[in-house]
Amino acid sequence: MKLPVSKLLLPLRLLCILLALSLLPAGDFSLVAHAHAQEQRQGVGLLRFLFPKREPPRQERVAPQQKKQQRRATSPAKSRVPAAPPPPPAIEKAENAKRILVIGDFIASGLADGLTTAYAQNPDVVVIDRANGSSGLVRDDHYDWPGNVAAVIDENRPVAVVVMIGANDRQQIASGGKRLDLRSDEWTAEYERRVAALTKAIRDKNLPLFWVGNLPFKSPSMSSDMVVFNDIYRRIVTEAGGEYVDVWDGFVDETGSFAAAGPDMNGQPAQLRASDGINVTRQGRRKIAFYLEKPLARLLGLGDAQPEAGLPLSDGELSTEPQETTPAVIDRTAPMPIIDLSGDGDVLLGASFKRDAREATTDAERLRLEGIGPAPQKGRADDFLLPRNLPMSRETTSALP
């Protein structure tokens, strides 16, 4: 049995090392230790000397910064995304600009921000935000809107008042020394009284009133309360001569449930609500304002929309200009009832058919009067009779009965 060459060389290498150590004078073992340490620093030790390995050549280390520079040099130049254009400069408002007053809670403040963006380039319209974020109609001890709205109107002299309130009203009402539970009969009666008081205080100033309904919220119970509140607003405001603006459908999905994202005012997908399901994003605030632009345009005479007949103008007067009421003449043919087709409705058409008494003289008359068609002509497509003088074959004769 032959041993491999590597195993034979191992004892020889060990013998050479022992001989070299024996030839060294005493006290010179420090040189060996120094050489061994140097070999370890260089990555070469005694074991590596005895058992060499084939290793690939080492590559020089490259600093991270140098790697980035090399990557930038070798990679193709990427097209830079163009920066968004800067917003247009704010236009200075005119001294006689029409003022729109917005009051309510924190959602109303977002509505005012959306209206400010909508009329940013219109020098003739100014939006005044007098919303109180924590206010409502329940906690009149915090802020009493029916009692303070007249002073706010006198201070700002608006041409119209926009109200959006109710997000903070899901709590008990203190009335008559008692605390009434939410949406109980007594609570609902007191809440309707306060809504009517705020509406009357605004309408007594002979100002147009635009009451914006509440939005749906992430909490189903909160959304159901907002539906009840909106029904109260719609009924009381409409009866008082104001205009109710419904924005509910713009913030729900196809099933009518709360939607945090949806189409913005331009129909593009956008995030409309914050992650808490209560607050409204910038696109959402702009969308709420979009619902108000058309009724405000009718009031202010902006664009192609004109004020409607009977809608109070900015000075509180009603429009007295004559309106075109004469309808256009449209020619129409009256529909004919089915019972008039035959003169009397109980007889079917054709029931009194009578055959012509005269004798038919032509094939066409015979077909029309007697229902008998002309005789087939020989060689024509309707001639299905076999020729009588045609000799029949033996097979045909055998097939006949």
Residue pairs with C-beta under 8 A, 6 or more apart in sequence:
10 50
13 50
14 50
21 32
24 31
24 32
36 45
36 46
39 45
39 46
39 49
62 70
88 120
88 121
90 120
91 120
91 121
91 122
91 123
92 123
93 123
93 124
93 125
93 126
94 123
94 124
96 124
97 123
97 124
97 125
97 126
98 124
98 125
98 126
98 159
98 300
98 314
99 126
99 127
99 128
99 156
99 157
99 158
99 159
100 115
100 119
100 125
100 126
100 127
100 128
100 158
100 159
100 160
100 162
100 296
101 128
101 130
101 152
101 153
101 156
101 158
101 160
101 161
101 162
102 108
102 109
102 111
102 112
102 115
102 127
102 128
102 129
102 130
102 131
102 162
102 164
103 130
103 131
103 132
103 145
103 149
103 152
103 161
103 162
103 163
103 165
104 111
104 131
104 132
104 135
104 163
104 164
104 165
105 131
105 132
105 133
105 134
105 135
105 136
105 164
105 165
105 166
105 167
105 168
106 131
106 133
106 134
106 167
106 168
106 279
107 164
107 167
107 214
107 215
107 280
107 288
108 131
108 162
108 163
108 164
108 165
108 212
109 129
109 131
109 133
110 279
110 280
110 284
110 285
110 288
111 131
111 162
111 164
111 212
111 285
111 288
111 289
111 292
112 127
112 128
112 129
112 131
112 162
113 129
113 282
113 285
114 285
114 286
114 287
114 288
114 289
114 290
115 127
115 162
115 289
115 292
116 127
116 129
117 285
117 286
117 289
118 286
118 289
118 290
118 293
119 125
119 126
119 127
122 302
124 300
125 300
125 302
128 156
128 158
130 152
130 156
131 164
132 143
134 142
134 143
134 168
135 142
135 143
135 145
135 165
135 168
136 142
136 165
136 166
136 167
136 168
136 169
137 145
137 146
137 165
137 166
137 169
137 191
137 194
137 195
137 198
138 168
138 169
138 171
138 172
138 173
138 191
139 168
139 171
140 146
140 147
140 194
141 174
145 165
145 198
146 194
146 197
146 198
146 201
149 161
149 198
149 201
149 202
150 201
150 204
150 205
153 161
153 202
153 205
153 207
158 207
159 207
159 208
159 299
159 300
159 314
160 207
160 208
160 209
160 210
160 296
160 299
160 314
161 202
161 205
161 207
161 208
161 209
161 210
162 210
162 211
162 212
162 292
163 198
163 202
163 209
163 210
163 211
163 212
164 211
164 212
164 213
164 214
164 288
166 214
166 226
166 229
166 230
166 233
167 214
167 217
167 226
167 278
169 191
169 229
170 182
170 222
170 225
171 182
172 179
172 180
172 181
172 182
172 187
173 179
173 180
173 187
173 190
173 191
174 180
175 186
175 190
180 186
180 187
180 190
181 187
182 225
183 225
183 228
188 232
191 232
192 232
192 236
195 232
195 233
195 236
195 237
196 236
196 240
199 209
199 211
199 236
199 237
199 240
199 242
200 240
202 209
202 242
203 209
203 240
203 241
203 242
205 316
206 312
206 316
207 312
207 316
208 242
208 243
208 299
208 311
208 312
209 237
209 240
209 241
209 242
209 243
210 242
210 243
210 245
210 292
210 295
210 296
211 233
211 237
211 242
211 243
211 244
211 245
212 245
212 247
212 288
212 291
212 292
213 226
213 230
213 233
213 234
213 244
213 245
213 246
213 247
213 248
214 226
214 229
214 230
214 248
215 226
215 247
215 248
215 251
215 280
215 288
216 223
216 226
216 248
216 251
216 252
216 257
216 258
217 223
217 226
217 258
217 277
217 278
218 258
218 260
218 273
218 276
218 277
218 278
219 277
220 258
223 258
230 246
230 248
233 244
234 244
234 246
237 243
237 244
238 244
241 312
243 295
245 291
245 292
245 295
246 291
247 287
247 288
247 291
250 262
250 287
250 288
250 291
251 258
251 259
251 262
251 272
251 273
251 284
251 287
252 258
252 259
253 259
253 262
258 273
258 277
259 272
259 273
260 271
260 272
260 273
260 275
260 277
261 269
261 270
261 271
261 272
261 273
262 269
262 270
262 272
263 269
263 270
264 270
264 272
264 283
264 286
264 287
265 283
265 286
265 287
265 290
270 281
270 283
270 284
271 281
271 283
271 284
272 280
272 281
272 283
272 284
272 287
273 279
273 280
273 281
273 284
274 280
274 281
280 288
294 305
296 302
297 303
297 305
298 305
298 306
298 307
298 308
298 311
299 307
299 311
299 313
299 314
300 314
301 307
307 313
307 319
309 319
309 321
309 323
310 318
310 319
311 318
311 319
312 318
313 319
338 345
339 345
341 349
342 348
342 349
355 369
356 369
360 366
360 368
360 369
360 370
363 373
363 374
366 372
366 373
366 374
367 373
367 374
376 382
376 383
376 384
376 385
377 383
